[in-house]
Amino acid sequence: MVRSAHGSHDAGDRTSPQATTGTGSLTDIHGSIDATLDVVDAFLFGFAGGGVLEISASLDGTPDLLNVALINGAGADVASGFGSLSASGLAAGSYVVQVDVPEDPHGNDPPYTILLSGPGISFAVPEPGALLLVALAAAACARRRF
């Protein structure tokens, strides 16, 4: 299942990223960045480890206008690039993708898209409906044991 995440007006930065919410594989994130007031947006997601993780970002449909950074759960930079990045040999865990615009090329608050590809990319937090199903299944299993 292919799913998207949508950024809020301020998706935070590397120290307080917005957690992606959903079920299935996370493939893209959409938002807008206020290039005059808040030039950074960051999103938390899960990665199963192994393989190659590729991330690209476009601003207002134009590639290579955003700086892109990948940060691990300890807050250390893993990879960065202008418009795209690629990383391999990553451990399983939580990661942050951060985008920032070096200048305001398209006016105030232009839309952006972040594309993620690789094995095992997941939302940071399951949707509330998915959490409810997991809780009900756990309760049913617990009841069957007694």
LOROTOR-364715 format. One record per residue (C-alpha): residue number from 1; residue in one letter; x, y, z. Coordinates in steps of 0.1 Angstrom, whole numbers. Each point is the difference from the previous one (the first is absolute). Example, Ala and Ser with C-alpha at 12.3 -4.5 7.8 and 13.67 -1.06 7.14 Angstrom:
residues 2
R  num  residuo     xx     yy     zz
R    1        A    123    -45     78
R    2        S     14     34     -7
END
This chain:
residues 146
R  num  residuo     xx     yy     zz
R    1        M      0      0      0
R    2        V     14     33    -10
R    3        R     -6     29     24
R    4        S      8     36      2
R    5        A      6     24     30
R    6        H    -10     36      0
R    7        G     20     26     19
R    8        S    -17     25     23
R    9        H      7     37     -3
R   10        D     32     -5     20
R   11        A     13    -35     -1
R   12        G     28      8     25
R   13        D     37     -5     -4
R   14        R     25    -28      7
R   15        T     -4      5     38
R   16        S    -38     -2     -1
R   17        P    -12    -16    -32
R   18        Q    -35     -7    -10
R   19        A     -8    -37      4
R   20        T    -14    -15    -32
R   21        T    -33    -18      7
R   22        G    -15    -28    -20
R   23        T      1    -37     -9
R   24        G     19    -19    -27
R   25        S     31     13    -18
R   26        L      8     37      1
R   27        T      9     12    -36
R   28        D     -5     37      0
R   29        I     -5     31     22
R   30        H    -17     32    -12
R   31        G      1     34     17
R   32        S      8     36     -4
R   33        I     29     20     14
R   34        D     -1     36      9
R   35        A     32     11    -14
R   36        T     -1     34     17
R   37        L     -9    -10     36
R   38        D      7    -38      5
R   39        V     24    -14    -26
R   40        V      2    -35     15
R   41        D    -24    -30      1
R   42        A      9    -34     15
R   43        F    -19    -33      1
R   44        L      6    -31     21
R   45        F     -4    -34    -16
R   46        G     10    -36      5
R   47        F     25    -21    -21
R   48        A      4    -37      2
R   49        G     38      1     -8
R   50        G     20    -15    -28
R   51        G     -2      9    -37
R   52        V      3     35    -14
R   53        L    -22     29     12
R   54        E     -5     27    -26
R   55        I    -16     33      7
R   56        S     -8     28    -24
R   57        A    -17     33      4
R   58        S    -15     25    -23
R   59        L    -13     35      7
R   60        D    -31     12    -19
R   61        G      7    -28    -25
R   62        T     36     10     -6
R   63        P     27    -24     11
R   64        D     33     10     16
R   65        L    -13     31     18
R   66        L      0    -15     35
R   67        N     28    -12     23
R   68        V     -8    -35     12
R   69        A     14    -17     31
R   70        L     -4    -34     16
R   71        I      5     -1     38
R   72        N      1    -32     21
R   73        G    -17     -6     33
R   74        A     30     13     20
R   75        G     -2     34    -19
R   76        A     31     -6    -21
R   77        D      1      9    -37
R   78        V      0    -31    -22
R   79        A     -2     15    -35
R   80        S     -8     33    -17
R   81        G     -4     14    -34
R   82        F    -14     27    -22
R   83        G    -33    -14    -12
R   84        S      7    -36      7
R   85        L     21    -24     20
R   86        S      7    -37      2
R   87        A     11    -21     30
R   88        S      9    -37      4
R   89        G      9    -22     29
R   90        L    -24     17     24
R   91        A    -11    -17     32
R   92        A    -37     -6      7
R   93        G    -15     29     20
R   94        S    -16     34     -1
R   95        Y     14     26    -23
R   96        V     -8     37     -8
R   97        V     -1     15    -35
R   98        Q      5     37      1
R   99        V     -4     25    -29
R  100        D      9     36     -1
R  101        V     -2     27    -26
R  102        P     32     21     -4
R  103        E    -20     29    -14
R  104        D    -35      8    -11
R  105        P     -1     -8    -37
R  106        H    -38     -2     -4
R  107        G    -15     25     24
R  108        N    -14     -7     34
R  109        D    -10    -35     11
R  110        P      7    -21    -31
R  111        P    -11    -37      0
R  112        Y     26    -28      1
R  113        T      0    -37     -5
R  114        I     24    -25     16
R  115        L      3    -34    -16
R  116        L     14    -30     20
R  117        S     10    -33    -16
R  118        G     16    -31     15
R  119        P    -10    -31     19
R  120        G    -19      3     33
R  121        I     -8     37      1
R  122        S    -29      5     25
R  123        F    -20     27     17
R  124        A     13      9     35
R  125        V    -34     -4     16
R  126        P    -28    -23    -12
R  127        E    -33     15     -6
R  128        P    -24      0     30
R  129        G    -22    -26    -17
R  130        A     30    -24     -4
R  131        L      9      5     36
R  132        L    -35     -9     11
R  133        L      1    -32    -21
R  134        V     33    -10     16
R  135        A    -14      7     35
R  136        L    -31    -21     -7
R  137        A     20    -29    -14
R  138        A     23      1     31
R  139        A    -31      0     23
R  140        A    -15    -29    -19
R  141        C     32    -20      3
R  142        A      3      8     37
R  143        R    -36    -11      6
R  144        R      6    -33    -18
R  145        R     29     -9     22
R  146        F    -21      2     32
END
